[in-house]
Amino acid sequence: MLGWLAACCLAIVVPVSTLLVWTDPRAPRSLSERLVAVWRTSAETLRLGGVTGAPLRMLLSVFLGLIALLCVSTLVGVITTGLGDHLEELRRGRSRVLEKGHAVVLGWSDQVFTVVGEMVLSQVGRVRGAVAVLADRDSAVMASDLNTALGVVTRGVRVVCRTGEPTDPAALALLTPAAAHCVLVLPGDDAADDAEVVRVLLALRALLGAGAGPPVVAAVRDERFLTAARLAAGARGVVLDVESTTARLLVQAARQPGLVRALRDLLDLTGAEFHVVHAPDALGLTFAEISLRYEEACAVGYLAADGRALLTPASSARCGPGDRLIVVAPDDRPPVPEREGTTVDLSVMAGPRDRQRSCSKTLLLGWNRRAPLVVGLLRRTAQPGSLLHVVTGSDDGSVTAGASGPTDDERVAVSYRVGEPTRPDTLRALDLFDYDTVIALGPDAGPHRARPDDQLLLTLLTLRAVEEESGRALPVVAELTDHRSLALAPLGPEGDAVVRGELTSLVMTRIAQSTDMAAVFEELFAARGGSLALRPASCYVLPGRVASFATVVASALRLGECAIGYRAHDACTPRREVDVRLAPGKTERRAWNSMDEILVVTPSEAGAHSPAAAYGERTTRPGGLPEARRGTDGRPARGPAPE
């Protein structure tokens, strides 16, 4: 090859050099001088030096030229190979992350887009803000997927993808988690991947130590791994249960249409959200005084010095030393008190209403891992005499296992029917408009179901056709697996959809930003803690009257609730698409009508004698964390629980 290459070069260079010399008017006259000129031109072209004289000198010049050419070619080859290897290493995602104060995301699932998007927002404004993702996938593919989902513009925050096993401490070291601001561990798309989450937490412990490093927030899908994951996470770790949270959100959305959008607005990092703030000026004030003291912050409770949260305290409960305020506000800066007192119009406040809670009739279409949790929640929280009708396909197996046993008080009568929810004849055989709520579930993801949302979309399409034929709206709540299916779901005006794991992802990012929020969400999403509810504005102010939001807050306080926002009625827009205005100014005045809704935090244990019962509301929880104990004074109890 080298010989043929040299021959080809000479066959081109020598004739062209000869032609250049013979066509030069200033060329020598003699043949020998012209041949020397041809040699010099050819030698300069081939970088051989062009030395003339004795044949030995010319051969030595050729030898040195070849050596120089070989050295230069070798150097160029070494540089090219080194650069290629380095670029390939970068493409494979094996280089070390050098940033500090960045966010680390471990694992890849349908939650990664929500988590990374929220963490990008949290890194805005930081010097060299970055979000580092580590998963056993090609880094170029991960970067492409994230850029497609989040958009190219990330407000100056770098999204760095690295390839490796998150369970390998050597791969974890590439992300320098010790210098990170927080670490989030995502569960896989299948419940069998929860063991991987425990291994990742153990790998972090092996790399950072038992009590060192940044806060770690993780999630599992199977509650059987919850205890093991919390032990592996250690004292600085928080572990959430995805399945229980999703099931409670489904029940919450089914009983209070439109609450899903309100929860998204309240938990994401855009607009107002929950914060724990220091407010020295609130020391010694009652909660009623604090609630009306700040213009752009809605107080919902106290975070005690021992870390326990108390939501919706009594109006007379005073802010003690070491207590911090739990507020809904645009940012976590200390709220600024108003110089002038906020006017409350007592004449437009609505009086309490005595309405009994009615029994419900619910239709559950489909079955998956969360269905037994949904059935259990409906049984425990519904009024006695309620009915639950379950329609599942023949390939769903035994759906009655663990779900059809009798409850202690027999609140709900459960009936089962075999039928494919995707078939129009199955749904048309049901009296759909006789149900208060329709909950539609899709099958679990698996190797034979690449897109489990397809069956659910068929069910929703059939339900939508029934709505259009009858001219009536169905209160449908659907559970989707892929966030991209949300835009495709054919939902009616009263329909809503819950993306599995989305709420848990938002809670994870909020806790990762501030570990104090773990106690707040523990109380907010506990089985008996304070909860969120959307109530008609007529429960607080007289319809058609003009009143400030401070009047709404004061009216809610009289009922033991905390008003944190409102949603104005829009007859032309489906309720699920109307945003909730969070933490509006206390002095904001508007004419309230009976269709407007107020977003409130309700007191704990909202039973038959609470204000929730007076309004006929059915409140449940979208989460499942342990209840914080309280003392006899209504504040969080200190010390170990009594045996």
N, C-alpha and C positions, 0 to 999 in steps of 0.2 A: 504493500500500500504506500509506504513512504517513497519507494523507488518510483512508482507510477506518479505519485504526486510531484516529485522532483522533476521527472521527465516532462510532465505536462506544464509545469512552471517554466522550464527552460524553453519548451517548444513555443511558448507564448512570449516570454520576456525577450529572448535573443532576437527573433525576427522583428519585433516591434522596436527594440533598441537600434537595430541595424537600419531600419527605415527612418528612425529619427535622425541618426547621424548622416545618412546619405541625402536626406532632404534639408539638412542645415546648411545655409549659404556660407556660414563661417567654419564649416568642417575642414579638417586638414586635407591636403591634396593627396599625400601618399597613402597607399593601401595599408601599410603597417600602422600609421598614426590613426587611420580611421578604425582599424580593428581594436586599437587600444581605447579609442573613444567608445566603441561598442561595449567593450569589457567594463569600462567605468560606469556606463549607464546601466548595464545589467546588474553589476555588483551593488550599485546604490539602490536599485529597485529591490534586490533581494537582501539588502542590508549586510553585504559581505565585506565591506570596507573599501573596495576599489583600489587596492595597492597595486602598483605596476612595478616592473623590473624583472628580476630573475624569476623563472618558473617556481622555485622553491618559496620565494616571498609571496607569490600569488597564491600558492597552495596553503601557506600558513594563514594568509588573510581569509581564504575560504573557510579554513578550519575554525578560526576565531569567530567568524560570522555565524557559522553553524552552531557553535557553542553558545554564543550570545542569543541566537534565535531560540535554542533549546531552553536556556535559562528563563528567558522572558515568557516563553510559552508555558513552562512549568509553573512559574509564578502566577501567571494569569489563571491557569487551571486550578492551582491551590486556592486562590482567592475566590474564584467562581464556585468551587466545590464547597468551601467554607460558608460562603453566603447562602448557597442553596440549602446546605444542611441547617443553617440557622433559621432560614425562612420556613423550611419544612418543620422544624421544631416549634416555631411560632404558630404555624398552621395547625399542628397537632395539639397545641395548647399545653405545652410542657414547661414553659418558662415561669419564673417566680414572679408573683405580684409584689411590687415594691411600695404600693401606697400604704398609708396609715389612716385609721379612722374610717375605713371603708366597710361596706356591708358584704357579708359572705352568705351565699345561698348554696346549700348542699343538696344534691338530688335533682331529679327531673320528673315532673308530673303535670297534670292539667292545672295545678295551682301555681306553676312557676311564673306564668305571665302576669297574674295578679300580684304576686309577691314582688317580682322584679320591678314592675311598674310602680308600685307603692314605694319601694326602697329607692328608686331613682328620684322620686319626688322628695324623699327625706334627705337625700344627699345634695339637693340643689342648694347652692350657697356655700358649701364646704370647699376648702382649698383642695384641689385634686380629688374631687368627689368621684367615687367609683363603686360599682357593684360587681363583685366577683362571683361567678357561677362555676361550680365543679360538678360534673356528672360523667358517667361512662358513655359518652356520646362524642361524635366528632365536633370539635369546637367550632369549625366553620358552619356546620349545620345548625348548631345551637345559636350562634350569633345571627345567622340568617333568619331563623324562626323568631327570635326575640325582636329583631329589627322590624320584621313584618308585622308582628303583633303590637309593638309599642310605637312604631314610627321611627324614622331616622333621627329626628330631633329629640335629644334627651337633655336639653338645657345645660349642656356642658358637662354632664356626668358620663363617665366612661363605663360601658358595660363590657366586662372582661370575662371571656369563657375559657375554661381550662378542662382538659380531658383527663380523666382518671377515676379510680374507684374511691368514692368518699369514705369507704371503710378502711382505706390504706392510710396510715399516718404519714407516709412519705408523700402521697398525693395531696393530703390535706396541707402539708407544709408549704406547697406551692402557693397557697392563698394567704400565707402568713396570718392565720386566724388570731394569733396572740396580739397583733396590732390592730385588729378589726374593731369596729364600733359595736357590732352585734353579729351573731351567727344564727341562721335559720335552717332547720333541717326539714325537708319536705318528705311526706310519705309517697310511696309509689302509687300507681293507679289501681293496684290490687291489694286486698287486705293481707295477702301472703307476704307483701313487701315490708310489713311492719317490723319483722325481725331485722331487716336491713337498717331500719331507723335506729334500733337499739345498738346495732354494731357501729353505726356512724357515731352515736353518742359515746360509746366506749372508746372509739378511735380518737375522738376529741379529748376525752379524759386522759388517754395515754400520751397524747401530744402536749397538752397544756397543763395537766395536773388536775387533781380532784376539785380544788376550789379556786383555781386561777383562770384568767382569761376573761373575755367579754361575756355578756349575757347570751344564753343559748335558748332559743325557742324552737320547739319541735311539735310534730303532730303525728298521730297514728290513726288508722281507720278501724282497727279492731280493739275494743276495750280490754281484751285479755292481755294486750301488750302494754297497757297504760301504766301499770305499776312498775314493770320492768324498765320502761322508758324513763320514768321519773327517777328511779334509782340511778340509772346510768347517766342522766343529765346532771345530777348533783344539786347542790344548793343554789347555783346560779342558773339553773335550767327551769323552763316552764314547758309542760307537755299538754297539748290539747287533744280532744277526741273529735275527729272529723265526722264520724257517722252519727253520733248523738247530737252534735250541733246541727247537722243538716236535717235530721229528723225533727228536732224541735223548731227549726226555722220553717219547715214545711207546715207543721201544725199551726204555728203562729201566723203564717201568711194565709192559711186557709180560714182562720177565724177572724182575721183583721186584714181585709184586702187593702193592698197598697203599702203595707208595712215593710215589704222587702226593699222597695226603693228608699224608704226612709232609713232603714238600717244601713244600706250602702252609703247614703249621703253622710250618715253619722259616723261611720267607721273608716271611711277613706281619708286621705290626707289633703283633700281639696275642700275648701270652705271651713265650716266650723265642725269641731269634733270634741270628744271628751279630753279633758286635761286635768292634771293635778297641779295646783299652783299654790305658792306662798302668798298669803294676804295678811300682813301684820296688822292692817287697819281693821280687820274683822275680829280680832281677838276680843272676847267678852260679849260680842253681839249675838243676838238670837238668830236662828236660821231665817225667821220671817224678815228680820231687818236686813240680813245679808242678801236675801233673794231679790229685794227691790233696790239694793244699794248700787249695783253696777249696771251700766247702760248696755254693754255689748257682751255680757257674760251671764249665763243662766246657771245658778248654783243648784246642784242636785244632791249634795251631801258632804260628808267629812271623810278624810283619810287620817286615821288616828296615828299617833306617834309610833305605835307598835306595828303599823302596816295594815291594819284591818280597815275595811271600807264600810261606811254606814250611809246608805242611800235613803233619800226622803225621810230625814229625821223629823222629829216633832218640831213644830214652829217655835216652841220655847227653848229648844236645845241650843245651848251656847257653844261657841267656838272656843275650845280650851287651849292651853299652852301645848305646843307641838302639833296641833291639828292643822291640816292643810285642806283647802277647799277642792272639791270635785266639781268642775264646771264644764259646761258646753260653751266653747268660745272659739274664735278664729285662730288663736295661737296660745302658746303656753306662757305668755308674759303675765305678770301680776295684773289683775284687773284694776282699772282706774275708777274710783268712786265718782259719782256725779256730784257736782257742786250744788245743784239745786235738787230739791226733793222731787221724786217722781210722783205724779198725781195718779191716784187710784179713785175711780168713780164707783162708789158702792151701789149707786142706784141702778146700774146696768148689769150687776152680777145676777146670774141665774141661781135660783134656789135648788136644793137637792131634790132629786127625783127618786121615787120609790118604785123600782121596776124589778120584777122577778126574772131571774135567768130562766130561759126556756131550754128545753131539750133540743138536741140537734140531730140531723140526719145526714150522714156523710157517705159518699161513694168513693171507694178506693179502687183504682184501675191499675193493674199490673202488680208485680212483686219483685223485690230484690232484697239485699242484705239489710236495708234500712226499714223495710216494711214492718217487721216485728216491733221495731222501736216506735214507729208511727202509731201502730195499733195500740201499743202499751200506753203511749202518751194520751191518745184519744180516750182510752178507757179510764185513765186516772183523773183526767181533768174535765171530762164532760159531765153534764147534769144527769142525774138518774132518769132513766127512761129514754136515753138517746139511742140511736141506731147507727150501726156501721155495717155497710154492705161491701164485701170484697169480691171483685171479679178478676180472676187470673186465668192465664193460659194453661193448657194441659201440660206444657213442658216446664212449668215452674216448680214441679215437685209438690211435696206435701207442705202447703203453706200454713196449715193449722198447727204445725209443730212449734211449740213455744209461744204461740200467739192466741190460741183459742181457748185456753184454760180459763176457768171461772176466776173472776176477781173477788176481792174481799166484800165489796159492797154491790157488785153486779150493776154498775152504773150504765154500761153500754151492752146492748144485745148485738152480737156479731154474727153475721151470716156470710156464707161463702158460696160462690158460684163459679163453675168452670166455663170459661169462654174467652176467646181471643179479643182483647180490647181494640186491636187494630182492624177488626172486621166491622163494617157498618151494621150488619144484621144483629151483632151482639149488642151494640150500643142502642140501636133503635128499639130493641126489645125491652130496654129499661125506660122507666119514666124519669128521664134525666132532670127535668125541671122540678121534680118533687124533692130533690136533695138540696140541702143548704150549701154544701160544698162538694166539689169533685176534685180529688187528689189523683193525679196521673203520675205513675212511676214507670221508668224505663228499666230494662234488664241490666244486670251488672256487666261490666266489660269483661271480656275473655278472649281466648285465642280464636274462637269461632264467631266472635262479634267484634269486628274491627271498629264499627261505628254503632255503639248501642243506642244512640239517640235516634237512629232511623225509625225504629219501631214506635218510639214515643211521638215522633213527628207525624207518623201515620195516624196515631190515635187522636192527636190534637187536630189534625186536618179533618177527621170525621166529626169530631165535636164542633168544629167551626162550621161545617156544612149543616149540622143540625140547627145551630144558632141562626144561620142565614135563612134556612127554610121556615123556621118558626117566627123569626123576628124578635126573639127573646135572647137575653144574654145569660150565659152560664158562668157561675163563679168557679172557674177552673184554676188550680194551682199545679204546675208541672215541675218535675225535677229533671234538670238537664245535666249531662256529664261534661260536654264540651262547651266552653264559653262561646265558641263560634256558632253554635246552634241557636243561640239566643236571638240572633237576627233573623233566623229562618223560621222560628216557631210561629205557627198561625194562631195567635192568641186573640180572643175576643175582647170587647171593651172591659169586661169584668175579670179577664184572665190575667195571670201573673206566672212568672217562672223563677225558680230557684236554681242557680248553678251550683252543683255539688262542690263543696269545699271552698266556695268563694268567700263566704262569711268567715270561715276559719282562717283563710289567708289574710283577710283584712285585720282580724283580731291578732294574728301572729305579728304582722308588721307594726301594729300599734304597741304591742307589748315589747317588741324589739327596740322601739324608739324610747320607751320609758318603762322600766320594770315595775314602776308603781301602778301602772295600768292593769297589771295582772290581778291585783286585789279588787280593782273596780269591776273588771269583767267577771271575776269569780262571783261577786255579789250580784251583778246584773244578770248573768246567765245561770245562776244557781237554781235549783229546783224550787226554792221558796224565797229567793231574794227579790229585790225590786226588779220590775220588768218595764218594757216599753209598750205603749198602747196609743192608738189613734182614736180619739173620741170626737164626736160632733162638737162644734164650737158652742152650740146651744146649751151644752152642759155647764158652760162657764159664764157666758154673757148672753144677754137677751138678743134674739135674732133681730136684725135690721137696725140695731143701735150702733152708734160710733163709740168706740172705746180704745184706749191704748193697750199695748201688749202687757204693760204693768198690771192693768186691771185683770187680764186673763191669768197672769202669774199669781196675783193675790187670791183670785177665786179658786184656782187650783190648790193653793196652800190651805185654804179652809177645808178642802176635801182630803188633805194629806198627800197631795200629788205635787210634782214639779213640772211645770210647763216649760218646754225647751224649744218649741218651734210651732209652726202652723203650715197648713197646706190650703191654699185658696182653691175654691171650687172652679173648675173649668169644664163646662158642659160639652165642649167640642173635643177635648183631649181625654183619652183613657186615663183612669186614675193612676195606673202604674207608671205613666210617663210624666206625671206632674211632680216636680221637685218640692221637697219640704224646705221651707225657709227656716233655717236653724239659727238660734240665738239672735232674733231680730232686736232692734233697739227697744228699750222699755217705753220710750216716748212715742214710738210709732203708733199712729192711730189709723184705724180703718173701720168701715162698716162691716160687721160680721153677719153672715147669713147662716142659715141652718145647715147648709151643705159644706161649709168650711170645716176643716178638721184640725184639732190641736194634738200635737205630739207631746205626750207626758211620760214621766217616769213614775210608775205606780209604787205604792208601799209594798212591803213584803207580806206574804201570806194573805193575798187578796182573796178572801173567801166570801162567804155569803153575807157577812156583816160589814164588808169594806165598801168604800165608795165605788169600786169597780162593779160590785154586785148591784148597786143602786142604779147603774146605767145599763144594766143588762149585758155587760161585756164578758167575754170569755178569754181571759188572759192566761197565756202559757209562757214558757221560756224557750228561746232558741239555743240554749246551751245546756251543759250538764256538769257543772262543777260543784264541789262540796259547798254546803251552806256555811256561812260565817256565823259562829255563835254570838249571841248577844246577852248582855246582862239585864238585870231588872230595870235599869234606867234607859233601856233602848239603845245604848251605845255598844260597840263591839266588845265582847268579853275578852279579858286577858287571862293568860295562863292556860294550862291544859284542860281539856274537857273532862268533866266528872265521869268516873267509871259507872 
